[in-house]
Structure formats: C-alpha cells, structure tokens
Amino acid sequence: MAKSQSSRTSDDDPKLLAILEGRPCPDCDDGELERGTYKENRAVVCDSCDTPRAQLW
C-alpha cells in the first residue's frame, strides 16, 4: 500500500458517510442520500436515482 493511501476506516467511524447521509441529492429533485453499497464498497447513494456520491474502499 502506498504511503498516501490509508487502510479502510472502521465500521463504527465512517465520518464522510455520516456527513453526507440525509442530504438532498444534487443530481435529482426527489432523492435523498442514504448509506448503502456501490460496487461492493460502502457508499452514500441517492435513494431515488441510485447515483453514488461517495464510496469508501
């Protein structure tokens, strides 16, 4: 692993996901961001259009 990369965050400390969760989706009018998975990674995804806004790997 390169020095600039960090290991996975622990399951009880996904701060980025917590910050984004519940915000309105910037890509659609009806969606809200919720925690989920995207390509098998923990992510924040729109509940309406399924667009991922952030993913952790």
PDBQT receptor file of N, H, CA, C and O in Angstrom, charges set to zero:
ATOM      1  N   MET A   1       0.853  -1.170   0.000  1.00  0.00    +0.000 N 
ATOM      2  CA  MET A   1       0.000   0.000   0.000  1.00  0.00    +0.000 C 
ATOM      3  C   MET A   1       0.900   1.234   0.000  1.00  0.00    +0.000 C 
ATOM      4  O   MET A   1       1.872   1.294   0.753  1.00  0.00    +0.000 OA
ATOM      5  N   ALA A   2       0.585   2.202  -0.829  1.00  0.00    +0.000 N 
ATOM      6  H   ALA A   2      -0.204   2.153  -1.441  1.00  0.00    +0.000 HD
ATOM      7  CA  ALA A   2       1.360   3.433  -0.902  1.00  0.00    +0.000 C 
ATOM      8  C   ALA A   2       1.173   4.248   0.363  1.00  0.00    +0.000 C 
ATOM      9  O   ALA A   2       0.142   4.147   1.027  1.00  0.00    +0.000 OA
ATOM     10  N   LYS A   3       2.177   5.063   0.700  1.00  0.00    +0.000 N 
ATOM     11  H   LYS A   3       3.015   5.145   0.160  1.00  0.00    +0.000 HD
ATOM     12  CA  LYS A   3       2.099   5.868   1.907  1.00  0.00    +0.000 C 
ATOM     13  C   LYS A   3       0.931   6.836   1.890  1.00  0.00    +0.000 C 
ATOM     14  O   LYS A   3       0.385   7.154   2.947  1.00  0.00    +0.000 OA
ATOM     15  N   SER A   4       0.534   7.313   0.717  1.00  0.00    +0.000 N 
ATOM     16  H   SER A   4       0.978   7.054  -0.141  1.00  0.00    +0.000 HD
ATOM     17  CA  SER A   4      -0.570   8.265   0.645  1.00  0.00    +0.000 C 
ATOM     18  C   SER A   4      -1.926   7.607   0.837  1.00  0.00    +0.000 C 
ATOM     19  O   SER A   4      -2.922   8.297   1.054  1.00  0.00    +0.000 OA
ATOM     20  N   GLN A   5      -1.980   6.292   0.761  1.00  0.00    +0.000 N 
ATOM     21  H   GLN A   5      -1.171   5.731   0.585  1.00  0.00    +0.000 HD
ATOM     22  CA  GLN A   5      -3.237   5.580   0.950  1.00  0.00    +0.000 C 
ATOM     23  C   GLN A   5      -3.373   5.175   2.408  1.00  0.00    +0.000 C 
ATOM     24  O   GLN A   5      -2.383   4.872   3.075  1.00  0.00    +0.000 OA
ATOM     25  N   SER A   6      -4.577   5.173   2.883  1.00  0.00    +0.000 N 
ATOM     26  H   SER A   6      -5.380   5.420   2.341  1.00  0.00    +0.000 HD
ATOM     27  CA  SER A   6      -4.811   4.709   4.239  1.00  0.00    +0.000 C 
ATOM     28  C   SER A   6      -5.598   3.413   4.190  1.00  0.00    +0.000 C 
ATOM     29  O   SER A   6      -6.188   3.068   3.166  1.00  0.00    +0.000 OA
ATOM     30  N   SER A   7      -5.602   2.710   5.289  1.00  0.00    +0.000 N 
ATOM     31  H   SER A   7      -5.122   2.990   6.121  1.00  0.00    +0.000 HD
ATOM     32  CA  SER A   7      -6.386   1.486   5.346  1.00  0.00    +0.000 C 
ATOM     33  C   SER A   7      -7.855   1.838   5.495  1.00  0.00    +0.000 C 
ATOM     34  O   SER A   7      -8.201   2.996   5.729  1.00  0.00    +0.000 OA
ATOM     35  N   ARG A   8      -8.717   0.842   5.360  1.00  0.00    +0.000 N 
ATOM     36  H   ARG A   8      -8.436  -0.099   5.170  1.00  0.00    +0.000 HD
ATOM     37  CA  ARG A   8     -10.159   1.072   5.491  1.00  0.00    +0.000 C 
ATOM     38  C   ARG A   8     -10.462   1.685   6.848  1.00  0.00    +0.000 C 
ATOM     39  O   ARG A   8      -9.820   1.373   7.851  1.00  0.00    +0.000 OA
ATOM     40  N   THR A   9     -11.453   2.561   6.855  1.00  0.00    +0.000 N 
ATOM     41  H   THR A   9     -11.975   2.814   6.040  1.00  0.00    +0.000 HD
ATOM     42  CA  THR A   9     -11.916   3.084   8.128  1.00  0.00    +0.000 C 
ATOM     43  C   THR A   9     -12.715   2.000   8.815  1.00  0.00    +0.000 C 
ATOM     44  O   THR A   9     -13.258   1.105   8.166  1.00  0.00    +0.000 OA
ATOM     45  N   SER A  10     -12.785   2.086  10.134  1.00  0.00    +0.000 N 
ATOM     46  H   SER A  10     -12.344   2.813  10.660  1.00  0.00    +0.000 HD
ATOM     47  CA  SER A  10     -13.550   1.081  10.855  1.00  0.00    +0.000 C 
ATOM     48  C   SER A  10     -15.037   1.276  10.605  1.00  0.00    +0.000 C 
ATOM     49  O   SER A  10     -15.477   2.374  10.262  1.00  0.00    +0.000 OA
ATOM     50  N   ASP A  11     -15.809   0.209  10.777  1.00  0.00    +0.000 N 
ATOM     51  H   ASP A  11     -15.452  -0.683  11.056  1.00  0.00    +0.000 HD
ATOM     52  CA  ASP A  11     -17.247   0.264  10.517  1.00  0.00    +0.000 C 
ATOM     53  C   ASP A  11     -17.963   1.245  11.424  1.00  0.00    +0.000 C 
ATOM     54  O   ASP A  11     -19.027   1.749  11.064  1.00  0.00    +0.000 OA
ATOM     55  N   ASP A  12     -17.401   1.527  12.596  1.00  0.00    +0.000 N 
ATOM     56  H   ASP A  12     -16.537   1.117  12.888  1.00  0.00    +0.000 HD
ATOM     57  CA  ASP A  12     -18.075   2.435  13.508  1.00  0.00    +0.000 C 
ATOM     58  C   ASP A  12     -17.602   3.873  13.345  1.00  0.00    +0.000 C 
ATOM     59  O   ASP A  12     -17.970   4.723  14.156  1.00  0.00    +0.000 OA
ATOM     60  N   ASP A  13     -16.802   4.178  12.329  1.00  0.00    +0.000 N 
ATOM     61  H   ASP A  13     -16.503   3.488  11.670  1.00  0.00    +0.000 HD
ATOM     62  CA  ASP A  13     -16.283   5.531  12.162  1.00  0.00    +0.000 C 
ATOM     63  C   ASP A  13     -16.277   5.994  10.707  1.00  0.00    +0.000 C 
ATOM     64  O   ASP A  13     -15.259   6.514  10.251  1.00  0.00    +0.000 OA
ATOM     65  N   PRO A  14     -17.365   5.829   9.962  1.00  0.00    +0.000 N 
ATOM     66  CA  PRO A  14     -17.402   6.329   8.580  1.00  0.00    +0.000 C 
ATOM     67  C   PRO A  14     -17.862   7.785   8.551  1.00  0.00    +0.000 C 
ATOM     68  O   PRO A  14     -18.996   8.066   8.162  1.00  0.00    +0.000 OA
ATOM     69  N   LYS A  15     -16.994   8.713   8.957  1.00  0.00    +0.000 N 
ATOM     70  H   LYS A  15     -16.073   8.485   9.273  1.00  0.00    +0.000 HD
ATOM     71  CA  LYS A  15     -17.387  10.119   9.114  1.00  0.00    +0.000 C 
ATOM     72  C   LYS A  15     -17.897  10.744   7.821  1.00  0.00    +0.000 C 
ATOM     73  O   LYS A  15     -18.884  11.479   7.844  1.00  0.00    +0.000 OA
ATOM     74  N   LEU A  16     -17.259  10.474   6.719  1.00  0.00    +0.000 N 
ATOM     75  H   LEU A  16     -16.457   9.876   6.700  1.00  0.00    +0.000 HD
ATOM     76  CA  LEU A  16     -17.707  11.057   5.454  1.00  0.00    +0.000 C 
ATOM     77  C   LEU A  16     -19.123  10.608   5.125  1.00  0.00    +0.000 C 
ATOM     78  O   LEU A  16     -19.955  11.416   4.710  1.00  0.00    +0.000 OA
ATOM     79  N   LEU A  17     -19.396   9.332   5.307  1.00  0.00    +0.000 N 
ATOM     80  H   LEU A  17     -18.721   8.675   5.643  1.00  0.00    +0.000 HD
ATOM     81  CA  LEU A  17     -20.734   8.825   5.012  1.00  0.00    +0.000 C 
ATOM     82  C   LEU A  17     -21.771   9.450   5.941  1.00  0.00    +0.000 C 
ATOM     83  O   LEU A  17     -22.881   9.766   5.512  1.00  0.00    +0.000 OA
ATOM     84  N   ALA A  18     -21.417   9.626   7.196  1.00  0.00    +0.000 N 
ATOM     85  H   ALA A  18     -20.515   9.370   7.544  1.00  0.00    +0.000 HD
ATOM     86  CA  ALA A  18     -22.342  10.235   8.152  1.00  0.00    +0.000 C 
ATOM     87  C   ALA A  18     -22.635  11.686   7.793  1.00  0.00    +0.000 C 
ATOM     88  O   ALA A  18     -23.766  12.146   7.949  1.00  0.00    +0.000 OA
ATOM     89  N   ILE A  19     -21.634  12.408   7.317  1.00  0.00    +0.000 N 
ATOM     90  H   ILE A  19     -20.714  12.034   7.191  1.00  0.00    +0.000 HD
ATOM     91  CA  ILE A  19     -21.819  13.810   6.932  1.00  0.00    +0.000 C 
ATOM     92  C   ILE A  19     -22.771  13.925   5.750  1.00  0.00    +0.000 C 
ATOM     93  O   ILE A  19     -23.622  14.814   5.726  1.00  0.00    +0.000 OA
ATOM     94  N   LEU A  20     -22.641  13.041   4.776  1.00  0.00    +0.000 N 
ATOM     95  H   LEU A  20     -21.950  12.318   4.796  1.00  0.00    +0.000 HD
ATOM     96  CA  LEU A  20     -23.454  13.123   3.563  1.00  0.00    +0.000 C 
ATOM     97  C   LEU A  20     -24.855  12.541   3.725  1.00  0.00    +0.000 C 
ATOM     98  O   LEU A  20     -25.782  12.958   3.032  1.00  0.00    +0.000 OA
ATOM     99  N   GLU A  21     -25.013  11.594   4.621  1.00  0.00    +0.000 N 
ATOM    100  H   GLU A  21     -24.259  11.254   5.184  1.00  0.00    +0.000 HD
ATOM    101  CA  GLU A  21     -26.300  10.918   4.792  1.00  0.00    +0.000 C 
ATOM    102  C   GLU A  21     -27.402  11.921   5.147  1.00  0.00    +0.000 C 
ATOM    103  O   GLU A  21     -27.236  12.758   6.034  1.00  0.00    +0.000 OA
ATOM    104  N   GLY A  22     -28.523  11.818   4.438  1.00  0.00    +0.000 N 
ATOM    105  H   GLY A  22     -28.657  11.139   3.717  1.00  0.00    +0.000 HD
ATOM    106  CA  GLY A  22     -29.676  12.673   4.699  1.00  0.00    +0.000 C 
ATOM    107  C   GLY A  22     -29.725  13.948   3.888  1.00  0.00    +0.000 C 
ATOM    108  O   GLY A  22     -30.738  14.648   3.895  1.00  0.00    +0.000 OA
ATOM    109  N   ARG A  23     -28.650  14.260   3.188  1.00  0.00    +0.000 N 
ATOM    110  H   ARG A  23     -27.827  13.691   3.182  1.00  0.00    +0.000 HD
ATOM    111  CA  ARG A  23     -28.642  15.465   2.355  1.00  0.00    +0.000 C 
ATOM    112  C   ARG A  23     -29.420  15.222   1.069  1.00  0.00    +0.000 C 
ATOM    113  O   ARG A  23     -29.555  14.078   0.633  1.00  0.00    +0.000 OA
ATOM    114  N   PRO A  24     -29.934  16.290   0.456  1.00  0.00    +0.000 N 
ATOM    115  CA  PRO A  24     -30.626  16.119  -0.826  1.00  0.00    +0.000 C 
ATOM    116  C   PRO A  24     -29.640  15.729  -1.926  1.00  0.00    +0.000 C 
ATOM    117  O   PRO A  24     -28.480  16.143  -1.908  1.00  0.00    +0.000 OA
ATOM    118  N   CYS A  25     -30.104  14.944  -2.864  1.00  0.00    +0.000 N 
ATOM    119  H   CYS A  25     -31.046  14.608  -2.878  1.00  0.00    +0.000 HD
ATOM    120  CA  CYS A  25     -29.275  14.532  -3.994  1.00  0.00    +0.000 C 
ATOM    121  C   CYS A  25     -29.081  15.718  -4.933  1.00  0.00    +0.000 C 
ATOM    122  O   CYS A  25     -30.059  16.369  -5.300  1.00  0.00    +0.000 OA
ATOM    123  N   PRO A  26     -27.849  16.013  -5.329  1.00  0.00    +0.000 N 
ATOM    124  CA  PRO A  26     -27.618  17.110  -6.269  1.00  0.00    +0.000 C 
ATOM    125  C   PRO A  26     -27.955  16.748  -7.718  1.00  0.00    +0.000 C 
ATOM    126  O   PRO A  26     -27.969  17.621  -8.586  1.00  0.00    +0.000 OA
ATOM    127  N   ASP A  27     -28.228  15.460  -7.987  1.00  0.00    +0.000 N 
ATOM    128  H   ASP A  27     -28.217  14.750  -7.282  1.00  0.00    +0.000 HD
ATOM    129  CA  ASP A  27     -28.496  15.017  -9.358  1.00  0.00    +0.000 C 
ATOM    130  C   ASP A  27     -29.970  14.866  -9.698  1.00  0.00    +0.000 C 
ATOM    131  O   ASP A  27     -30.320  14.787 -10.876  1.00  0.00    +0.000 OA
ATOM    132  N   CYS A  28     -30.836  14.825  -8.706  1.00  0.00    +0.000 N 
ATOM    133  H   CYS A  28     -30.552  14.889  -7.749  1.00  0.00    +0.000 HD
ATOM    134  CA  CYS A  28     -32.269  14.700  -8.992  1.00  0.00    +0.000 C 
ATOM    135  C   CYS A  28     -33.067  15.516  -7.973  1.00  0.00    +0.000 C 
ATOM    136  O   CYS A  28     -32.546  15.890  -6.922  1.00  0.00    +0.000 OA
ATOM    137  N   ASP A  29     -34.310  15.783  -8.287  1.00  0.00    +0.000 N 
ATOM    138  H   ASP A  29     -34.733  15.480  -9.141  1.00  0.00    +0.000 HD
ATOM    139  CA  ASP A  29     -35.138  16.635  -7.432  1.00  0.00    +0.000 C 
ATOM    140  C   ASP A  29     -35.765  15.897  -6.256  1.00  0.00    +0.000 C 
ATOM    141  O   ASP A  29     -36.106  16.522  -5.251  1.00  0.00    +0.000 OA
ATOM    142  N   ASP A  30     -35.922  14.590  -6.360  1.00  0.00    +0.000 N 
ATOM    143  H   ASP A  30     -35.645  14.082  -7.176  1.00  0.00    +0.000 HD
ATOM    144  CA  ASP A  30     -36.678  13.846  -5.361  1.00  0.00    +0.000 C 
ATOM    145  C   ASP A  30     -35.821  13.073  -4.369  1.00  0.00    +0.000 C 
ATOM    146  O   ASP A  30     -36.328  12.630  -3.339  1.00  0.00    +0.000 OA
ATOM    147  N   GLY A  31     -34.542  12.903  -4.654  1.00  0.00    +0.000 N 
ATOM    148  H   GLY A  31     -34.130  13.263  -5.491  1.00  0.00    +0.000 HD
ATOM    149  CA  GLY A  31     -33.736  11.974  -3.874  1.00  0.00    +0.000 C 
ATOM    150  C   GLY A  31     -33.099  12.542  -2.633  1.00  0.00    +0.000 C 
ATOM    151  O   GLY A  31     -32.904  13.748  -2.480  1.00  0.00    +0.000 OA
ATOM    152  N   GLU A  32     -32.783  11.604  -1.746  1.00  0.00    +0.000 N 
ATOM    153  H   GLU A  32     -32.941  10.624  -1.871  1.00  0.00    +0.000 HD
ATOM    154  CA  GLU A  32     -32.044  11.905  -0.530  1.00  0.00    +0.000 C 
ATOM    155  C   GLU A  32     -30.912  10.890  -0.428  1.00  0.00    +0.000 C 
ATOM    156  O   GLU A  32     -31.086   9.724  -0.780  1.00  0.00    +0.000 OA
ATOM    157  N   LEU A  33     -29.761  11.330   0.050  1.00  0.00    +0.000 N 
ATOM    158  H   LEU A  33     -29.619  12.277   0.337  1.00  0.00    +0.000 HD
ATOM    159  CA  LEU A  33     -28.613  10.438   0.147  1.00  0.00    +0.000 C 
ATOM    160  C   LEU A  33     -28.753   9.526   1.358  1.00  0.00    +0.000 C 
ATOM    161  O   LEU A  33     -29.121   9.960   2.449  1.00  0.00    +0.000 OA
ATOM    162  N   GLU A  34     -28.449   8.242   1.134  1.00  0.00    +0.000 N 
ATOM    163  H   GLU A  34     -28.150   7.889   0.248  1.00  0.00    +0.000 HD
ATOM    164  CA  GLU A  34     -28.506   7.262   2.209  1.00  0.00    +0.000 C 
ATOM    165  C   GLU A  34     -27.317   6.325   2.103  1.00  0.00    +0.000 C 
ATOM    166  O   GLU A  34     -26.753   6.137   1.025  1.00  0.00    +0.000 OA
ATOM    167  N   ARG A  35     -26.942   5.739   3.232  1.00  0.00    +0.000 N 
ATOM    168  H   ARG A  35     -27.400   5.892   4.108  1.00  0.00    +0.000 HD
ATOM    169  CA  ARG A  35     -25.834   4.781   3.220  1.00  0.00    +0.000 C 
ATOM    170  C   ARG A  35     -26.262   3.509   2.513  1.00  0.00    +0.000 C 
ATOM    171  O   ARG A  35     -27.403   3.062   2.624  1.00  0.00    +0.000 OA
ATOM    172  N   GLY A  36     -25.322   2.945   1.790  1.00  0.00    +0.000 N 
ATOM    173  H   GLY A  36     -24.395   3.308   1.700  1.00  0.00    +0.000 HD
ATOM    174  CA  GLY A  36     -25.581   1.707   1.074  1.00  0.00    +0.000 C 
ATOM    175  C   GLY A  36     -24.278   1.161   0.539  1.00  0.00    +0.000 C 
ATOM    176  O   GLY A  36     -23.219   1.375   1.129  1.00  0.00    +0.000 OA
ATOM    177  N   THR A  37     -24.350   0.457  -0.576  1.00  0.00    +0.000 N 
ATOM    178  H   THR A  37     -25.211   0.284  -1.055  1.00  0.00    +0.000 HD
ATOM    179  CA  THR A  37     -23.150  -0.055  -1.226  1.00  0.00    +0.000 C 
ATOM    180  C   THR A  37     -23.167   0.328  -2.691  1.00  0.00    +0.000 C 
ATOM    181  O   THR A  37     -24.223   0.492  -3.303  1.00  0.00    +0.000 OA
ATOM    182  N   TYR A  38     -21.970   0.465  -3.236  1.00  0.00    +0.000 N 
ATOM    183  H   TYR A  38     -21.113   0.332  -2.739  1.00  0.00    +0.000 HD
ATOM    184  CA  TYR A  38     -21.795   0.725  -4.656  1.00  0.00    +0.000 C 
ATOM    185  C   TYR A  38     -20.579  -0.067  -5.089  1.00  0.00    +0.000 C 
ATOM    186  O   TYR A  38     -19.478   0.148  -4.581  1.00  0.00    +0.000 OA
ATOM    187  N   LYS A  39     -20.773  -0.982  -6.024  1.00  0.00    +0.000 N 
ATOM    188  H   LYS A  39     -21.667  -1.158  -6.436  1.00  0.00    +0.000 HD
ATOM    189  CA  LYS A  39     -19.697  -1.865  -6.494  1.00  0.00    +0.000 C 
ATOM    190  C   LYS A  39     -18.978  -2.526  -5.318  1.00  0.00    +0.000 C 
ATOM    191  O   LYS A  39     -17.749  -2.580  -5.269  1.00  0.00    +0.000 OA
ATOM    192  N   GLU A  40     -19.775  -3.026  -4.376  1.00  0.00    +0.000 N 
ATOM    193  H   GLU A  40     -20.774  -2.982  -4.416  1.00  0.00    +0.000 HD
ATOM    194  CA  GLU A  40     -19.306  -3.763  -3.202  1.00  0.00    +0.000 C 
ATOM    195  C   GLU A  40     -18.531  -2.911  -2.203  1.00  0.00    +0.000 C 
ATOM    196  O   GLU A  40     -17.892  -3.463  -1.308  1.00  0.00    +0.000 OA
ATOM    197  N   ASN A  41     -18.566  -1.595  -2.326  1.00  0.00    +0.000 N 
ATOM    198  H   ASN A  41     -19.085  -1.146  -3.053  1.00  0.00    +0.000 HD
ATOM    199  CA  ASN A  41     -17.921  -0.694  -1.376  1.00  0.00    +0.000 C 
ATOM    200  C   ASN A  41     -18.978   0.039  -0.570  1.00  0.00    +0.000 C 
ATOM    201  O   ASN A  41     -20.080   0.285  -1.060  1.00  0.00    +0.000 OA
ATOM    202  N   ARG A  42     -18.642   0.391   0.673  1.00  0.00    +0.000 N 
ATOM    203  H   ARG A  42     -17.747   0.191   1.071  1.00  0.00    +0.000 HD
ATOM    204  CA  ARG A  42     -19.548   1.222   1.455  1.00  0.00    +0.000 C 
ATOM    205  C   ARG A  42     -19.671   2.561   0.755  1.00  0.00    +0.000 C 
ATOM    206  O   ARG A  42     -18.682   3.103   0.261  1.00  0.00    +0.000 OA
ATOM    207  N   ALA A  43     -20.883   3.098   0.711  1.00  0.00    +0.000 N 
ATOM    208  H   ALA A  43     -21.687   2.658   1.113  1.00  0.00    +0.000 HD
ATOM    209  CA  ALA A  43     -21.111   4.308  -0.068  1.00  0.00    +0.000 C 
ATOM    210  C   ALA A  43     -22.304   5.084   0.464  1.00  0.00    +0.000 C 
ATOM    211  O   ALA A  43     -23.056   4.607   1.313  1.00  0.00    +0.000 OA
ATOM    212  N   VAL A  44     -22.455   6.303  -0.064  1.00  0.00    +0.000 N 
ATOM    213  H   VAL A  44     -21.844   6.690  -0.753  1.00  0.00    +0.000 HD
ATOM    214  CA  VAL A  44     -23.670   7.091   0.094  1.00  0.00    +0.000 C 
ATOM    215  C   VAL A  44     -24.261   7.204  -1.300  1.00  0.00    +0.000 C 
ATOM    216  O   VAL A  44     -23.609   7.673  -2.234  1.00  0.00    +0.000 OA
ATOM    217  N   VAL A  45     -25.523   6.759  -1.426  1.00  0.00    +0.000 N 
ATOM    218  H   VAL A  45     -26.052   6.378  -0.668  1.00  0.00    +0.000 HD
ATOM    219  CA  VAL A  45     -26.182   6.639  -2.724  1.00  0.00    +0.000 C 
ATOM    220  C   VAL A  45     -27.543   7.312  -2.634  1.00  0.00    +0.000 C 
ATOM    221  O   VAL A  45     -28.192   7.276  -1.589  1.00  0.00    +0.000 OA
ATOM    222  N   CYS A  46     -27.973   7.926  -3.731  1.00  0.00    +0.000 N 
ATOM    223  H   CYS A  46     -27.445   7.956  -4.580  1.00  0.00    +0.000 HD
ATOM    224  CA  CYS A  46     -29.298   8.538  -3.774  1.00  0.00    +0.000 C 
ATOM    225  C   CYS A  46     -30.368   7.452  -3.722  1.00  0.00    +0.000 C 
ATOM    226  O   CYS A  46     -30.283   6.451  -4.434  1.00  0.00    +0.000 OA
ATOM    227  N   ASP A  47     -31.375   7.657  -2.876  1.00  0.00    +0.000 N 
ATOM    228  H   ASP A  47     -31.445   8.469  -2.297  1.00  0.00    +0.000 HD
ATOM    229  CA  ASP A  47     -32.445   6.662  -2.760  1.00  0.00    +0.000 C 
ATOM    230  C   ASP A  47     -33.432   6.718  -3.919  1.00  0.00    +0.000 C 
ATOM    231  O   ASP A  47     -34.283   5.838  -4.047  1.00  0.00    +0.000 OA
ATOM    232  N   SER A  48     -33.328   7.740  -4.765  1.00  0.00    +0.000 N 
ATOM    233  H   SER A  48     -32.636   8.454  -4.661  1.00  0.00    +0.000 HD
ATOM    234  CA  SER A  48     -34.242   7.874  -5.893  1.00  0.00    +0.000 C 
ATOM    235  C   SER A  48     -33.585   7.494  -7.221  1.00  0.00    +0.000 C 
ATOM    236  O   SER A  48     -34.123   6.673  -7.965  1.00  0.00    +0.000 OA
ATOM    237  N   CYS A  49     -32.427   8.085  -7.522  1.00  0.00    +0.000 N 
ATOM    238  H   CYS A  49     -31.991   8.751  -6.918  1.00  0.00    +0.000 HD
ATOM    239  CA  CYS A  49     -31.785   7.843  -8.822  1.00  0.00    +0.000 C 
ATOM    240  C   CYS A  49     -30.611   6.859  -8.748  1.00  0.00    +0.000 C 
ATOM    241  O   CYS A  49     -30.025   6.523  -9.776  1.00  0.00    +0.000 OA
ATOM    242  N   ASP A  50     -30.264   6.395  -7.542  1.00  0.00    +0.000 N 
ATOM    243  H   ASP A  50     -30.740   6.668  -6.706  1.00  0.00    +0.000 HD
ATOM    244  CA  ASP A  50     -29.183   5.421  -7.319  1.00  0.00    +0.000 C 
ATOM    245  C   ASP A  50     -27.798   5.923  -7.707  1.00  0.00    +0.000 C 
ATOM    246  O   ASP A  50     -26.888   5.118  -7.906  1.00  0.00    +0.000 OA
ATOM    247  N   THR A  51     -27.621   7.235  -7.816  1.00  0.00    +0.000 N 
ATOM    248  H   THR A  51     -28.360   7.888  -7.654  1.00  0.00    +0.000 HD
ATOM    249  CA  THR A  51     -26.309   7.791  -8.131  1.00  0.00    +0.000 C 
ATOM    250  C   THR A  51     -25.440   7.778  -6.877  1.00  0.00    +0.000 C 
ATOM    251  O   THR A  51     -25.857   8.295  -5.841  1.00  0.00    +0.000 OA
ATOM    252  N   PRO A  52     -24.238   7.196  -6.949  1.00  0.00    +0.000 N 
ATOM    253  CA  PRO A  52     -23.343   7.237  -5.794  1.00  0.00    +0.000 C 
ATOM    254  C   PRO A  52     -22.708   8.621  -5.673  1.00  0.00    +0.000 C 
ATOM    255  O   PRO A  52     -22.302   9.209  -6.675  1.00  0.00    +0.000 OA
ATOM    256  N   ARG A  53     -22.623   9.135  -4.461  1.00  0.00    +0.000 N 
ATOM    257  H   ARG A  53     -22.952   8.657  -3.646  1.00  0.00    +0.000 HD
ATOM    258  CA  ARG A  53     -21.987  10.435  -4.229  1.00  0.00    +0.000 C 
ATOM    259  C   ARG A  53     -20.617  10.273  -3.592  1.00  0.00    +0.000 C 
ATOM    260  O   ARG A  53     -19.750  11.128  -3.771  1.00  0.00    +0.000 OA
ATOM    261  N   ALA A  54     -20.406   9.190  -2.852  1.00  0.00    +0.000 N 
ATOM    262  H   ALA A  54     -21.111   8.495  -2.707  1.00  0.00    +0.000 HD
ATOM    263  CA  ALA A  54     -19.107   8.898  -2.242  1.00  0.00    +0.000 C 
ATOM    264  C   ALA A  54     -19.051   7.403  -1.987  1.00  0.00    +0.000 C 
ATOM    265  O   ALA A  54     -20.064   6.768  -1.694  1.00  0.00    +0.000 OA
ATOM    266  N   GLN A  55     -17.847   6.849  -2.103  1.00  0.00    +0.000 N 
ATOM    267  H   GLN A  55     -17.024   7.365  -2.341  1.00  0.00    +0.000 HD
ATOM    268  CA  GLN A  55     -17.660   5.443  -1.747  1.00  0.00    +0.000 C 
ATOM    269  C   GLN A  55     -16.310   5.277  -1.077  1.00  0.00    +0.000 C 
ATOM    270  O   GLN A  55     -15.354   5.987  -1.389  1.00  0.00    +0.000 OA
ATOM    271  N   LEU A  56     -16.244   4.333  -0.157  1.00  0.00    +0.000 N 
ATOM    272  H   LEU A  56     -17.021   3.756   0.097  1.00  0.00    +0.000 HD
ATOM    273  CA  LEU A  56     -15.014   4.050   0.583  1.00  0.00    +0.000 C 
ATOM    274  C   LEU A  56     -14.511   2.676   0.195  1.00  0.00    +0.000 C 
ATOM    275  O   LEU A  56     -15.279   1.714   0.164  1.00  0.00    +0.000 OA
ATOM    276  N   TRP A  57     -13.236   2.581  -0.099  1.00  0.00    +0.000 N 
ATOM    277  H   TRP A  57     -12.612   3.363  -0.074  1.00  0.00    +0.000 HD
ATOM    278  CA  TRP A  57     -12.628   1.282  -0.391  1.00  0.00    +0.000 C 
ATOM    279  C   TRP A  57     -11.229   1.241   0.119  1.00  0.00    +0.000 C 
ATOM    280  O   TRP A  57     -10.547   0.227  -0.030  1.00  0.00    +0.000 OA
TER     281      TRP A  57
